[in-house]
Amino acid sequence: MLGQSVTDGVSRSHRHVFPRAVRFADVDSLGHVNNVRFLDYLEDARLAMFHIDPHREGMPPFRGLVIARHEIDYRRPLTFRPDPVRVESWVTEVRPVRFTLDYEIRDDEETFVRARSVLVAYDVARAAPRRLNQEELTYLRRFVPAG
């Protein structure tokens, strides 16, 4: 599943992949996942990417990230199903204080959503943006496509 295949020019080796179950509660009266619920899918993937996975690798999780912007393109309806979809995420831009994360919510055949978020490193105690530290920058670079 995670081989070196390429999807839209981004190698799977540079993607963070998070399996996400489609829950009955996600489905609206039209029979498909409600557009607002897709933000939950993105949030769950970010939580895994920046908190759970670093913790599992013995690294400190990211602290103090805030969302500055979301963009979502709804490509196909996603309906209730027994198998999870994948939220695939990768980094498209890194700056000293912020970075951009692109996503696809997909299965092996279809892309349901394409999205983008701008995340800002934030110092909670000062209530102000902060610079990304070297550990964070190194971790983010794992998800920047080569080229």
Buried (B, 14 or more C-beta within 10 A) or exposed (E): EEEEEEEEEBBBBBBBBBEBEBEEEBBEEEEBBBEEBBBBBBEBBBEBBBBEBBEEEEEEBBBEBEBBEBEBEBBEEBEEEEEEBBBBBBBEEBEEEBBBBBBBBBEEEEBBBBBBBBBBBBEEEEEEBBEBEEEBEEBBEEBBBEE
